[in-house]
């Protein structure tokens, strides 16, 4: 089920962005 996997990855990425919002700048 690739769609569910992609959604899970996106959620993990969103959590990472919320926790470390300025790491990539």
Backbone as XML, in Angstrom:
<?xml version="1.0"?>
<chain id="A" units="angstrom">
  <residue number="1" name="UNK">
    <atom name="N" x="0.850" y="-1.202" z="0.000"/>
    <atom name="CA" x="0.000" y="0.000" z="0.000"/>
    <atom name="C" x="0.887" y="1.254" z="0.000"/>
  </residue>
  <residue number="2" name="UNK">
    <atom name="N" x="1.401" y="1.652" z="-1.132"/>
    <atom name="CA" x="2.365" y="2.764" z="-1.195"/>
    <atom name="C" x="1.781" y="4.085" z="-0.722"/>
  </residue>
  <residue number="3" name="UNK">
    <atom name="N" x="0.483" y="4.303" z="-0.935"/>
    <atom name="CA" x="-0.111" y="5.576" z="-0.524"/>
    <atom name="C" x="-0.061" y="5.726" z="0.987"/>
  </residue>
  <residue number="4" name="UNK">
    <atom name="N" x="-0.365" y="4.641" z="1.708"/>
    <atom name="CA" x="-0.342" y="4.720" z="3.167"/>
    <atom name="C" x="1.084" y="4.950" z="3.646"/>
  </residue>
  <residue number="5" name="UNK">
    <atom name="N" x="2.050" y="4.293" z="2.994"/>
    <atom name="CA" x="3.453" y="4.460" z="3.385"/>
    <atom name="C" x="3.886" y="5.907" z="3.148"/>
  </residue>
  <residue number="6" name="UNK">
    <atom name="N" x="3.511" y="6.462" z="2.017"/>
    <atom name="CA" x="3.885" y="7.845" z="1.711"/>
    <atom name="C" x="3.269" y="8.792" z="2.733"/>
  </residue>
  <residue number="7" name="UNK">
    <atom name="N" x="2.027" y="8.535" z="3.123"/>
    <atom name="CA" x="1.375" y="9.390" z="4.119"/>
    <atom name="C" x="2.106" y="9.306" z="5.445"/>
  </residue>
  <residue number="8" name="UNK">
    <atom name="N" x="2.525" y="8.103" z="5.832"/>
    <atom name="CA" x="3.245" y="7.931" z="7.099"/>
    <atom name="C" x="4.575" y="8.684" z="7.046"/>
  </residue>
  <residue number="9" name="UNK">
    <atom name="N" x="5.275" y="8.588" z="5.909"/>
    <atom name="CA" x="6.554" y="9.289" z="5.765"/>
    <atom name="C" x="6.332" y="10.793" z="5.848"/>
  </residue>
  <residue number="10" name="UNK">
    <atom name="N" x="5.271" y="11.283" z="5.198"/>
    <atom name="CA" x="4.996" y="12.723" z="5.235"/>
    <atom name="C" x="4.710" y="13.169" z="6.664"/>
  </residue>
  <residue number="11" name="UNK">
    <atom name="N" x="3.978" y="12.341" z="7.421"/>
    <atom name="CA" x="3.694" y="12.706" z="8.812"/>
    <atom name="C" x="4.984" y="12.769" z="9.608"/>
  </residue>
  <residue number="12" name="UNK">
    <atom name="N" x="5.879" y="11.798" z="9.398"/>
    <atom name="CA" x="7.162" y="11.795" z="10.115"/>
    <atom name="C" x="7.956" y="13.036" z="9.732"/>
  </residue>
  <residue number="13" name="UNK">
    <atom name="N" x="7.943" y="13.404" z="8.454"/>
    <atom name="CA" x="8.681" y="14.586" z="8.013"/>
    <atom name="C" x="8.087" y="15.841" z="8.640"/>
  </residue>
  <residue number="14" name="UNK">
    <atom name="N" x="6.766" y="15.906" z="8.732"/>
    <atom name="CA" x="6.130" y="17.077" z="9.335"/>
    <atom name="C" x="6.506" y="17.185" z="10.802"/>
  </residue>
  <residue number="15" name="UNK">
    <atom name="N" x="6.554" y="16.053" z="11.509"/>
    <atom name="CA" x="6.944" y="16.087" z="12.916"/>
    <atom name="C" x="8.375" y="16.586" z="13.035"/>
  </residue>
  <residue number="16" name="UNK">
    <atom name="N" x="9.263" y="16.120" z="12.159"/>
    <atom name="CA" x="10.657" y="16.560" z="12.198"/>
    <atom name="C" x="10.755" y="18.060" z="11.956"/>
  </residue>
  <residue number="17" name="UNK">
    <atom name="N" x="9.959" y="18.581" z="11.030"/>
    <atom name="CA" x="9.990" y="20.016" z="10.737"/>
    <atom name="C" x="9.490" y="20.800" z="11.945"/>
  </residue>
  <residue number="18" name="UNK">
    <atom name="N" x="8.463" y="20.281" z="12.626"/>
    <atom name="CA" x="7.923" y="20.992" z="13.784"/>
    <atom name="C" x="8.930" y="20.992" z="14.930"/>
  </residue>
  <residue number="19" name="UNK">
    <atom name="N" x="9.645" y="19.869" z="15.086"/>
    <atom name="CA" x="10.600" y="19.762" z="16.192"/>
    <atom name="C" x="11.851" y="20.584" z="15.886"/>
  </residue>
  <residue number="20" name="UNK">
    <atom name="N" x="12.309" y="20.550" z="14.643"/>
    <atom name="CA" x="13.541" y="21.252" z="14.268"/>
    <atom name="C" x="13.250" y="22.170" z="13.077"/>
  </residue>
  <residue number="21" name="UNK">
    <atom name="N" x="12.530" y="23.269" z="13.296"/>
    <atom name="CA" x="12.041" y="24.071" z="12.170"/>
    <atom name="C" x="13.135" y="24.807" z="11.407"/>
  </residue>
  <residue number="22" name="UNK">
    <atom name="N" x="14.274" y="25.068" z="12.058"/>
    <atom name="CA" x="15.289" y="25.902" z="11.412"/>
    <atom name="C" x="16.581" y="25.151" z="11.131"/>
  </residue>
  <residue number="23" name="UNK">
    <atom name="N" x="16.577" y="23.824" z="11.228"/>
    <atom name="CA" x="17.813" y="23.067" z="11.033"/>
    <atom name="C" x="18.301" y="23.169" z="9.593"/>
  </residue>
  <residue number="24" name="UNK">
    <atom name="N" x="17.392" y="23.269" z="8.623"/>
    <atom name="CA" x="17.785" y="23.207" z="7.211"/>
    <atom name="C" x="18.117" y="24.581" z="6.646"/>
  </residue>
  <residue number="25" name="UNK">
    <atom name="N" x="18.019" y="25.627" z="7.442"/>
    <atom name="CA" x="18.277" y="26.963" z="6.918"/>
    <atom name="C" x="19.768" y="27.254" z="6.929"/>
  </residue>
</chain>
